[in-house]
Amino acid sequence: MALGFLIQESGNVSHTIVSKERLSDDVFTAEIEAPLVARARKPGQFVIVSIGSEHGERIPLTIADADADKGTIRLIWQRVGKTTAQLADLRQGEQVANIVGPLGRPTQIENFGTVVCVGGGIGNAPLLPIATALKEAGNKLVCIIGARTESLLILEAEFAVISDELIVTTDDGSRGRKALVTEPLKEICLRSPAPDHAFVIGPAIMMKFCCEVTRQFSIPTQVSLNTIMVDGTGMCGGCRIEFDGQPKFVCVDGPEFDGHKVNFDLMIKRLGAYKDMEKKAHEQYKEHRCKIGLDE
């Protein structure tokens, strides 16, 4: 396993929030000081973030962008559980305790020819730096970005700048086409010539069905997986998936894989393991309940 990461800890480097913005109801972006990561990161890589508590949760977040000169990275996250809610509540000028990275294997960037990039919801965030690098490598870029509704659609303007063709979809038709992303994806695959490569990032169920579409046309498809993750070094085993019938660890073997070889059904089942606890922790955080006298 190739680890190849840098570690930044509080005390060595301050991780001050330089700027912060709300992109939609529950999606936020922040530019954070992390000079070592900013210099070393490549498209497709991620960091592990810890907010501040000694017993705080460690969460993986993709590096959406980086500025090596300023020494900052851009993170985009969705408020789902307690830790992402805590991060959303931090303000400009406050600090994140620890940022570890860059982690994971970078995206293989080359001139494939015509590339279709498909992003769903928060998956548009990790897709953007990959799509940008693919465009810079000389590819013709067809991008499809979707969300359940217009208020959840992010980074449309950024994708419009780099795309040769941009298709926007929403489940309810409030923005762009009323369709799932698989519908225009199939139409693009039916073109002559067909795309040479596909990159798909989004909810697991969306990636599964996108891969079923591209499989029909024998179009190589890369997916970026966001699994349960703790240490980011392959030791905890929480991010384990089944790939081509063999166990792989997303944090060190990925996060990108050949989507046609991923057991998405097993991955989706594992992703649901802590949903109830995540929801409960978030609700307790919102209520600011006093924990004196409560069981551990």
Disulfide bonds with the S-S distance in Angstrom:
none
